[in-house]
């Protein structure tokens, strides 16, 4: 009975060791993808070792640092490959990569992609239609987009281009605090064009 228990304990230890070796091989493959040097891939003879709490252990041989990391079921990660002062840290590398990837995903998700939206007006736009255009511009600006406001002059309207400035001024007043003028209205051929951007915190 005792022999069977001892054999089972030995087999369990072997399985655990094989599992750890498999995990470490997977981590090394992952580290190559993320340009990190870890565990047996560290080729320097000595490293300045930092433990998992961020405390300096001192300068030790790489083999000694690996043994210490493995005894705590951790990995050894080369943080600085400066030949004069290579620095390695003990950590759970799988957890480190996961948290780093999570931060990168959150940063990408929080990053706003600014696009240019266009709102077209007329010299004689009814109040209801103007309000629809105003709400659209406000929505674009709230989403962080830049808004191009365009008045197209048709036929005889070319003789009344100056009225376009009044239309633009009225439009800005109705959009309100959501915007600031990025480029003042100007004539471009048969169009008057103005650019609006979301009002920055400093501009409030």
C-alpha atoms as an extended CHARMM CRD file, in Angstrom:
* protein
*
       204  EXT
         1         1  UNK       CA              0.0000000000        0.0000000000        0.0000000000  PROA      1               0.0000000000
         2         2  UNK       CA              2.7660000000        2.4260000000        0.9390000000  PROA      2               0.0000000000
         3         3  UNK       CA              4.5490000000        1.6700000000       -2.3310000000  PROA      3               0.0000000000
         4         4  UNK       CA              1.3940000000        2.4040000000       -4.3290000000  PROA      4               0.0000000000
         5         5  UNK       CA              0.9650000000        5.7240000000       -2.5130000000  PROA      5               0.0000000000
         6         6  UNK       CA              4.6100000000        6.6010000000       -3.1560000000  PROA      6               0.0000000000
         7         7  UNK       CA              4.3000000000        5.6330000000       -6.8320000000  PROA      7               0.0000000000
         8         8  UNK       CA              1.1560000000        7.7170000000       -7.1810000000  PROA      8               0.0000000000
         9         9  UNK       CA              2.8680000000       10.7060000000       -5.5680000000  PROA      9               0.0000000000
        10        10  UNK       CA              5.8220000000       10.2890000000       -7.9210000000  PROA      10              0.0000000000
        11        11  UNK       CA              3.5360000000       10.0730000000      -10.9650000000  PROA      11              0.0000000000
        12        12  UNK       CA              1.6180000000       13.1440000000       -9.8030000000  PROA      12              0.0000000000
        13        13  UNK       CA              4.8700000000       15.0720000000       -9.3780000000  PROA      13              0.0000000000
        14        14  UNK       CA              5.9750000000       13.9940000000      -12.8680000000  PROA      14              0.0000000000
        15        15  UNK       CA              2.6630000000       15.0690000000      -14.3800000000  PROA      15              0.0000000000
        16        16  UNK       CA              2.8800000000       18.4350000000      -12.6490000000  PROA      16              0.0000000000
        17        17  UNK       CA              6.4340000000       18.8950000000      -13.8750000000  PROA      17              0.0000000000
        18        18  UNK       CA              5.4390000000       17.9950000000      -17.4590000000  PROA      18              0.0000000000
        19        19  UNK       CA              2.5130000000       20.4050000000      -17.2290000000  PROA      19              0.0000000000
        20        20  UNK       CA              4.7760000000       23.2080000000      -16.0080000000  PROA      20              0.0000000000
        21        21  UNK       CA              7.2450000000       22.4920000000      -18.8130000000  PROA      21              0.0000000000
        22        22  UNK       CA              4.4380000000       22.5830000000      -21.3850000000  PROA      22              0.0000000000
        23        23  UNK       CA              3.1520000000       25.8640000000      -19.9840000000  PROA      23              0.0000000000
        24        24  UNK       CA              6.6670000000       27.3400000000      -20.0730000000  PROA      24              0.0000000000
        25        25  UNK       CA              7.1530000000       26.2960000000      -23.7020000000  PROA      25              0.0000000000
        26        26  UNK       CA              3.8440000000       27.9780000000      -24.5680000000  PROA      26              0.0000000000
        27        27  UNK       CA              4.8930000000       31.0790000000      -22.6580000000  PROA      27              0.0000000000
        28        28  UNK       CA              8.2200000000       31.2130000000      -24.4980000000  PROA      28              0.0000000000
        29        29  UNK       CA              6.3590000000       31.0150000000      -27.8260000000  PROA      29              0.0000000000
        30        30  UNK       CA              4.0970000000       33.8460000000      -26.6430000000  PROA      30              0.0000000000
        31        31  UNK       CA              7.0770000000       35.8660000000      -25.4210000000  PROA      31              0.0000000000
        32        32  UNK       CA              8.6440000000       35.7190000000      -28.8870000000  PROA      32              0.0000000000
        33        33  UNK       CA              5.4470000000       37.2470000000      -30.2570000000  PROA      33              0.0000000000
        34        34  UNK       CA              5.5990000000       40.0830000000      -27.7100000000  PROA      34              0.0000000000
        35        35  UNK       CA              9.3880000000       40.5710000000      -28.0340000000  PROA      35              0.0000000000
        36        36  UNK       CA             10.1240000000       39.5210000000      -24.4560000000  PROA      36              0.0000000000
        37        37  UNK       CA             13.0060000000       37.2830000000      -23.4140000000  PROA      37              0.0000000000
        38        38  UNK       CA             12.0320000000       34.8550000000      -20.6720000000  PROA      38              0.0000000000
        39        39  UNK       CA             13.2820000000       31.7970000000      -18.7750000000  PROA      39              0.0000000000
        40        40  UNK       CA             15.7430000000       29.5770000000      -20.6590000000  PROA      40              0.0000000000
        41        41  UNK       CA             15.8890000000       32.0630000000      -23.5430000000  PROA      41              0.0000000000
        42        42  UNK       CA             17.8450000000       34.4790000000      -21.3330000000  PROA      42              0.0000000000
        43        43  UNK       CA             21.4550000000       34.0860000000      -22.4900000000  PROA      43              0.0000000000
        44        44  UNK       CA             23.3890000000       36.4090000000      -20.1700000000  PROA      44              0.0000000000
        45        45  UNK       CA             25.4420000000       34.8890000000      -17.3320000000  PROA      45              0.0000000000
        46        46  UNK       CA             24.3020000000       37.2080000000      -14.5370000000  PROA      46              0.0000000000
        47        47  UNK       CA             21.3200000000       39.4590000000      -13.9520000000  PROA      47              0.0000000000
        48        48  UNK       CA             20.2490000000       42.1000000000      -11.4790000000  PROA      48              0.0000000000
        49        49  UNK       CA             17.2780000000       40.2640000000      -10.0220000000  PROA      49              0.0000000000
        50        50  UNK       CA             13.9990000000       41.8620000000       -8.9250000000  PROA      50              0.0000000000
        51        51  UNK       CA             11.4700000000       39.7140000000       -7.0940000000  PROA      51              0.0000000000
        52        52  UNK       CA              7.7240000000       39.5550000000       -7.7070000000  PROA      52              0.0000000000
        53        53  UNK       CA              7.1170000000       42.3390000000       -5.1670000000  PROA      53              0.0000000000
        54        54  UNK       CA              9.4640000000       44.7340000000       -6.9620000000  PROA      54              0.0000000000
        55        55  UNK       CA             12.2760000000       44.4080000000       -4.4410000000  PROA      55              0.0000000000
        56        56  UNK       CA             15.9020000000       44.1200000000       -5.6040000000  PROA      56              0.0000000000
        57        57  UNK       CA             17.4830000000       40.7940000000       -4.7140000000  PROA      57              0.0000000000
        58        58  UNK       CA             20.8830000000       41.7210000000       -6.1170000000  PROA      58              0.0000000000
        59        59  UNK       CA             23.1890000000       40.4590000000       -8.8460000000  PROA      59              0.0000000000
        60        60  UNK       CA             22.9500000000       36.6710000000       -9.1820000000  PROA      60              0.0000000000
        61        61  UNK       CA             23.7210000000       34.1110000000      -11.8570000000  PROA      61              0.0000000000
        62        62  UNK       CA             20.9380000000       33.5380000000      -14.3740000000  PROA      62              0.0000000000
        63        63  UNK       CA             20.7520000000       29.8640000000      -13.3620000000  PROA      63              0.0000000000
        64        64  UNK       CA             20.2630000000       30.8590000000       -9.7330000000  PROA      64              0.0000000000
        65        65  UNK       CA             17.5990000000       33.3850000000      -10.7120000000  PROA      65              0.0000000000
        66        66  UNK       CA             15.7850000000       30.7340000000      -12.7700000000  PROA      66              0.0000000000
        67        67  UNK       CA             15.8780000000       28.2400000000       -9.9070000000  PROA      67              0.0000000000
        68        68  UNK       CA             14.4810000000       30.8550000000       -7.5360000000  PROA      68              0.0000000000
        69        69  UNK       CA             11.7070000000       31.8170000000       -9.9740000000  PROA      69              0.0000000000
        70        70  UNK       CA             10.7580000000       28.1870000000      -10.6450000000  PROA      70              0.0000000000
        71        71  UNK       CA             10.7250000000       27.3980000000       -6.9190000000  PROA      71              0.0000000000
        72        72  UNK       CA              7.9950000000       30.0530000000       -6.5830000000  PROA      72              0.0000000000
        73        73  UNK       CA              6.1880000000       28.8030000000       -9.7120000000  PROA      73              0.0000000000
        74        74  UNK       CA              7.0610000000       32.0460000000      -11.5030000000  PROA      74              0.0000000000
        75        75  UNK       CA              8.8750000000       33.0200000000      -14.6930000000  PROA      75              0.0000000000
        76        76  UNK       CA             12.0380000000       35.0310000000      -15.1700000000  PROA      76              0.0000000000
        77        77  UNK       CA             11.5910000000       37.9360000000      -17.5750000000  PROA      77              0.0000000000
        78        78  UNK       CA             14.4670000000       40.0370000000      -18.9060000000  PROA      78              0.0000000000
        79        79  UNK       CA             13.3460000000       43.6440000000      -18.4220000000  PROA      79              0.0000000000
        80        80  UNK       CA             16.5800000000       45.2570000000      -19.6610000000  PROA      80              0.0000000000
        81        81  UNK       CA             19.1110000000       43.5940000000      -21.9440000000  PROA      81              0.0000000000
        82        82  UNK       CA             21.7940000000       46.2400000000      -21.3770000000  PROA      82              0.0000000000
        83        83  UNK       CA             25.0330000000       44.1670000000      -21.4160000000  PROA      83              0.0000000000
        84        84  UNK       CA             26.5010000000       46.3010000000      -18.6330000000  PROA      84              0.0000000000
        85        85  UNK       CA             23.4940000000       45.8550000000      -16.3670000000  PROA      85              0.0000000000
        86        86  UNK       CA             20.9190000000       43.2410000000      -17.4730000000  PROA      86              0.0000000000
        87        87  UNK       CA             17.8340000000       43.3180000000      -15.2710000000  PROA      87              0.0000000000
        88        88  UNK       CA             15.4280000000       40.4160000000      -14.8190000000  PROA      88              0.0000000000
        89        89  UNK       CA             12.2280000000       40.1670000000      -12.8330000000  PROA      89              0.0000000000
        90        90  UNK       CA             10.3130000000       37.2270000000      -11.4250000000  PROA      90              0.0000000000
        91        91  UNK       CA              6.6270000000       37.2850000000      -12.3650000000  PROA      91              0.0000000000
        92        92  UNK       CA              3.6530000000       35.3050000000      -13.5730000000  PROA      92              0.0000000000
        93        93  UNK       CA              4.3400000000       35.9490000000      -17.2430000000  PROA      93              0.0000000000
        94        94  UNK       CA              0.9860000000       34.6020000000      -18.4560000000  PROA      94              0.0000000000
        95        95  UNK       CA             -0.8400000000       37.0030000000      -16.1590000000  PROA      95              0.0000000000
        96        96  UNK       CA              1.4920000000       39.8390000000      -17.2060000000  PROA      96              0.0000000000
        97        97  UNK       CA              0.7640000000       39.3210000000      -20.9240000000  PROA      97              0.0000000000
        98        98  UNK       CA             -2.9760000000       39.0000000000      -20.2790000000  PROA      98              0.0000000000
        99        99  UNK       CA             -3.1160000000       42.2630000000      -18.3210000000  PROA      99              0.0000000000
       100       100  UNK       CA             -0.9550000000       44.0450000000      -20.9070000000  PROA      100             0.0000000000
       101       101  UNK       CA             -3.2510000000       42.8570000000      -23.7280000000  PROA      101             0.0000000000
       102       102  UNK       CA             -6.2810000000       43.9260000000      -21.7090000000  PROA      102             0.0000000000
       103       103  UNK       CA             -4.8620000000       47.4370000000      -21.2500000000  PROA      103             0.0000000000
       104       104  UNK       CA             -4.1070000000       47.6770000000      -24.9760000000  PROA      104             0.0000000000
       105       105  UNK       CA             -7.6590000000       46.6030000000      -25.8700000000  PROA      105             0.0000000000
       106       106  UNK       CA             -9.1250000000       49.1760000000      -23.4890000000  PROA      106             0.0000000000
       107       107  UNK       CA             -6.8680000000       51.8830000000      -24.9190000000  PROA      107             0.0000000000
       108       108  UNK       CA             -7.9940000000       51.0450000000      -28.4650000000  PROA      108             0.0000000000
       109       109  UNK       CA            -11.6180000000       51.0190000000      -27.3650000000  PROA      109             0.0000000000
       110       110  UNK       CA            -11.2960000000       54.3910000000      -25.6430000000  PROA      110             0.0000000000
       111       111  UNK       CA             -9.4550000000       55.9750000000      -28.5420000000  PROA      111             0.0000000000
       112       112  UNK       CA            -11.7860000000       58.2030000000      -30.5010000000  PROA      112             0.0000000000
       113       113  UNK       CA            -11.6400000000       58.0660000000      -34.2710000000  PROA      113             0.0000000000
       114       114  UNK       CA            -12.4340000000       61.5170000000      -35.6140000000  PROA      114             0.0000000000
       115       115  UNK       CA            -14.2560000000       61.6480000000      -38.9220000000  PROA      115             0.0000000000
       116       116  UNK       CA            -15.6190000000       64.4900000000      -41.0360000000  PROA      116             0.0000000000
       117       117  UNK       CA            -19.4020000000       64.7930000000      -41.2640000000  PROA      117             0.0000000000
       118       118  UNK       CA            -21.2450000000       67.1480000000      -43.5840000000  PROA      118             0.0000000000
       119       119  UNK       CA            -24.3810000000       69.2090000000      -43.0370000000  PROA      119             0.0000000000
       120       120  UNK       CA            -25.9400000000       71.0340000000      -45.9980000000  PROA      120             0.0000000000
       121       121  UNK       CA            -27.9590000000       74.2190000000      -45.6010000000  PROA      121             0.0000000000
       122       122  UNK       CA            -29.8600000000       76.5020000000      -47.9640000000  PROA      122             0.0000000000
       123       123  UNK       CA            -30.3370000000       80.2430000000      -47.9950000000  PROA      123             0.0000000000
       124       124  UNK       CA            -34.0610000000       79.6810000000      -47.5370000000  PROA      124             0.0000000000
       125       125  UNK       CA            -34.3000000000       76.7140000000      -45.2060000000  PROA      125             0.0000000000
       126       126  UNK       CA            -37.4970000000       76.3850000000      -43.1760000000  PROA      126             0.0000000000
       127       127  UNK       CA            -37.2590000000       76.4400000000      -39.3670000000  PROA      127             0.0000000000
       128       128  UNK       CA            -38.1550000000       72.7600000000      -39.0210000000  PROA      128             0.0000000000
       129       129  UNK       CA            -35.5160000000       71.6650000000      -41.5260000000  PROA      129             0.0000000000
       130       130  UNK       CA            -32.9180000000       73.9000000000      -39.8820000000  PROA      130             0.0000000000
       131       131  UNK       CA            -33.6390000000       72.3310000000      -36.4900000000  PROA      131             0.0000000000
       132       132  UNK       CA            -33.1690000000       68.8560000000      -37.9930000000  PROA      132             0.0000000000
       133       133  UNK       CA            -29.7630000000       69.9420000000      -39.3440000000  PROA      133             0.0000000000
       134       134  UNK       CA            -28.8600000000       71.4780000000      -35.9720000000  PROA      134             0.0000000000
       135       135  UNK       CA            -29.6550000000       68.2520000000      -34.0930000000  PROA      135             0.0000000000
       136       136  UNK       CA            -27.6180000000       66.2540000000      -36.5930000000  PROA      136             0.0000000000
       137       137  UNK       CA            -24.6230000000       68.5660000000      -36.1410000000  PROA      137             0.0000000000
       138       138  UNK       CA            -24.9410000000       68.3940000000      -32.3560000000  PROA      138             0.0000000000
       139       139  UNK       CA            -24.9980000000       64.5910000000      -32.5150000000  PROA      139             0.0000000000
       140       140  UNK       CA            -21.8870000000       64.4990000000      -34.7160000000  PROA      140             0.0000000000
       141       141  UNK       CA            -20.0300000000       66.8940000000      -32.4150000000  PROA      141             0.0000000000
       142       142  UNK       CA            -20.9790000000       64.9300000000      -29.2970000000  PROA      142             0.0000000000
       143       143  UNK       CA            -19.4630000000       61.8540000000      -30.9520000000  PROA      143             0.0000000000
       144       144  UNK       CA            -16.2140000000       63.7660000000      -31.3810000000  PROA      144             0.0000000000
       145       145  UNK       CA            -16.5480000000       64.3130000000      -35.1350000000  PROA      145             0.0000000000
       146       146  UNK       CA            -15.6160000000       67.3840000000      -37.1580000000  PROA      146             0.0000000000
       147       147  UNK       CA            -18.5370000000       68.9680000000      -39.0330000000  PROA      147             0.0000000000
       148       148  UNK       CA            -18.4050000000       70.5980000000      -42.4500000000  PROA      148             0.0000000000
       149       149  UNK       CA            -21.3100000000       73.0120000000      -42.9350000000  PROA      149             0.0000000000
       150       150  UNK       CA            -22.0900000000       73.7870000000      -46.5930000000  PROA      150             0.0000000000
       151       151  UNK       CA            -24.4120000000       76.2400000000      -48.2990000000  PROA      151             0.0000000000
       152       152  UNK       CA            -24.8230000000       75.6810000000      -52.0060000000  PROA      152             0.0000000000
       153       153  UNK       CA            -25.8590000000       78.7100000000      -54.0420000000  PROA      153             0.0000000000
       154       154  UNK       CA            -28.2430000000       77.8700000000      -56.8650000000  PROA      154             0.0000000000
       155       155  UNK       CA            -28.8180000000       80.0690000000      -59.9280000000  PROA      155             0.0000000000
       156       156  UNK       CA            -29.6660000000       83.6220000000      -58.9210000000  PROA      156             0.0000000000
       157       157  UNK       CA            -28.6870000000       82.9310000000      -55.2960000000  PROA      157             0.0000000000
       158       158  UNK       CA            -25.1010000000       83.7570000000      -56.3170000000  PROA      158             0.0000000000
       159       159  UNK       CA            -26.1190000000       87.4130000000      -56.1010000000  PROA      159             0.0000000000
       160       160  UNK       CA            -27.0210000000       86.9760000000      -52.4090000000  PROA      160             0.0000000000
       161       161  UNK       CA            -23.8960000000       85.2780000000      -51.1290000000  PROA      161             0.0000000000
       162       162  UNK       CA            -23.6140000000       87.7170000000      -48.2190000000  PROA      162             0.0000000000
       163       163  UNK       CA            -26.8320000000       86.2840000000      -46.7990000000  PROA      163             0.0000000000
       164       164  UNK       CA            -24.9350000000       83.0270000000      -46.3730000000  PROA      164             0.0000000000
       165       165  UNK       CA            -22.9610000000       84.5540000000      -43.5000000000  PROA      165             0.0000000000
       166       166  UNK       CA            -26.2020000000       85.3020000000      -41.6510000000  PROA      166             0.0000000000
       167       167  UNK       CA            -27.3900000000       81.7160000000      -42.1920000000  PROA      167             0.0000000000
       168       168  UNK       CA            -24.0990000000       80.3720000000      -40.8610000000  PROA      168             0.0000000000
       169       169  UNK       CA            -24.2070000000       82.6970000000      -37.8280000000  PROA      169             0.0000000000
       170       170  UNK       CA            -27.7540000000       81.6090000000      -37.0190000000  PROA      170             0.0000000000
       171       171  UNK       CA            -26.7530000000       77.9640000000      -37.3770000000  PROA      171             0.0000000000
       172       172  UNK       CA            -23.8230000000       78.3440000000      -34.9610000000  PROA      172             0.0000000000
       173       173  UNK       CA            -26.0470000000       80.0330000000      -32.3820000000  PROA      173             0.0000000000
       174       174  UNK       CA            -28.5550000000       77.1890000000      -32.5650000000  PROA      174             0.0000000000
       175       175  UNK       CA            -25.8730000000       74.4850000000      -32.2790000000  PROA      175             0.0000000000
       176       176  UNK       CA            -24.7410000000       76.3140000000      -29.1460000000  PROA      176             0.0000000000
       177       177  UNK       CA            -22.0070000000       75.2110000000      -26.7420000000  PROA      177             0.0000000000
       178       178  UNK       CA            -21.5010000000       71.8900000000      -28.5110000000  PROA      178             0.0000000000
       179       179  UNK       CA            -19.2330000000       73.5000000000      -31.0840000000  PROA      179             0.0000000000
       180       180  UNK       CA            -16.4110000000       75.8720000000      -31.7280000000  PROA      180             0.0000000000
       181       181  UNK       CA            -15.4780000000       77.2950000000      -35.1280000000  PROA      181             0.0000000000
       182       182  UNK       CA            -12.5390000000       75.4730000000      -36.6510000000  PROA      182             0.0000000000
       183       183  UNK       CA            -12.6230000000       77.5510000000      -39.8560000000  PROA      183             0.0000000000
       184       184  UNK       CA            -14.6880000000       80.6450000000      -40.4760000000  PROA      184             0.0000000000
       185       185  UNK       CA            -17.2350000000       80.6250000000      -43.3470000000  PROA      185             0.0000000000
       186       186  UNK       CA            -15.6940000000       81.3360000000      -46.7330000000  PROA      186             0.0000000000
       187       187  UNK       CA            -16.8140000000       81.2560000000      -50.3400000000  PROA      187             0.0000000000
       188       188  UNK       CA            -15.5460000000       78.3490000000      -52.4520000000  PROA      188             0.0000000000
       189       189  UNK       CA            -16.9820000000       78.6130000000      -55.9680000000  PROA      189             0.0000000000
       190       190  UNK       CA            -20.7440000000       78.1460000000      -55.7050000000  PROA      190             0.0000000000
       191       191  UNK       CA            -20.4890000000       77.0960000000      -52.0670000000  PROA      191             0.0000000000
       192       192  UNK       CA            -19.9560000000       78.6790000000      -48.6860000000  PROA      192             0.0000000000
       193       193  UNK       CA            -18.0970000000       76.3390000000      -46.3510000000  PROA      193             0.0000000000
       194       194  UNK       CA            -17.5100000000       76.4060000000      -42.6060000000  PROA      194             0.0000000000
       195       195  UNK       CA            -15.8950000000       73.8210000000      -40.3040000000  PROA      195             0.0000000000
       196       196  UNK       CA            -16.9290000000       73.1230000000      -36.7170000000  PROA      196             0.0000000000
       197       197  UNK       CA            -15.2110000000       70.9880000000      -34.0790000000  PROA      197             0.0000000000
       198       198  UNK       CA            -16.3650000000       69.7990000000      -30.6520000000  PROA      198             0.0000000000
       199       199  UNK       CA            -15.7770000000       72.4040000000      -27.9680000000  PROA      199             0.0000000000
       200       200  UNK       CA            -12.6960000000       71.4770000000      -25.9540000000  PROA      200             0.0000000000
       201       201  UNK       CA            -12.6040000000       71.5920000000      -22.1770000000  PROA      201             0.0000000000
       202       202  UNK       CA            -10.2270000000       74.5690000000      -22.3350000000  PROA      202             0.0000000000
       203       203  UNK       CA            -12.6210000000       76.3870000000      -24.6280000000  PROA      203             0.0000000000
       204       204  UNK       CA            -15.5120000000       76.1950000000      -22.2190000000  PROA      204             0.0000000000
